[in-house]
Amino acid sequence: MLVALAGGVGAARLLAGLVRVVDPAEVTAVVNTADDMVLHGLHISPDLDTVTYTLAGLDNKETGWGLAGETWAVMEWLEALGGEHWFRLGDRDLATHLYRTQRLSEGATLTEVTAELAARLGVDVRLLPMSDDPVRTRLTLAEPSPVGPDVSFQHYFVRLRHSVPVASLHFEGADRAQPAPGVLEAIETADLVICCPSNPLVSIGPLLAVPGVRQALQARRSDVVAVSPIVAGHALKGPADRLLRELGHDSSVAGVARLYADWVGTLVIDEADAALADDVARAGVRCVVAPTVMGTPERAATLSKVVLDAGG
Ligand code: FO1
């Protein structure tokens, strides 16, 4: 049984490759929920939806989030009414949030709702939210902004297009949160734990902040393989490189190795960073060099094989 620690787009791409080389029923994905928010009265879980849609083959390949072939009639009319339309919710994507919100109001847990949506969409990978309790990434900006110095993740990521420097971040609610049912047991019993190439600070960071998760991973360190989300000092998508630098880390594979060293035994880095393999080793993390840029599902499948081999 494989456990994958997943954030958004990069994780979904690797998972789509992984299920081409192993039985999906052998895979459990533990997914970040600290990007979740309530908007228009609806509970939106972007990373859970991105992973679900991608594994169902329904994902919008251009944006990396939402559904392919979307229509936008609701957003257009909401804009005409003067409603909030900065967060783009397609007509069919809205049905997902309507379904989730209704089920949560009936007392279902996020774990249950996620499993219902995955089953409905034919996804055999077990998808677990990191927690059924609310954990929300909050960022304190280094400069004032129209929405204030202390902003939610989606305000930072979408409204401000993550184009503002960050002074600090924290995960509201993490200290009171429980890992979702099955999360700790999956980590403890997995043959291999894969840390997907997600943003180390705002996608993987929240998972580690849920009490018990980091300790469970530390106990499995020799069976944890991470794929670096940083290639040649840059993030392939999103603000990971800038956030690493702004928060005092190196935006390099060595910086990622140092950040992960207490719970990750092996780091897979791209061939572009082959010269930094010794720096990764000096951080106490075993280093494997391979192509990590997943332009196609075939490339993601090849990378998945590298990760499985690295895990033994
Ligand atoms: N990202 C954007 O940059 N702009 C959007 O309008 C947007 C809408 C959106 C709606 C549903 C959803 O599940 C994701 C959406 N995202 C959007 C992406 C989202 O902000 C990110 O996927 C994660 O929160 C970070 O991985």
Residues whose N, C-alpha, C, O or C-beta is under 5 A from the ligand:
A	BS01	FO1	G8 V9 D35 S45 P46 D49 W65 G66 W86 F87 R88 F157 V158
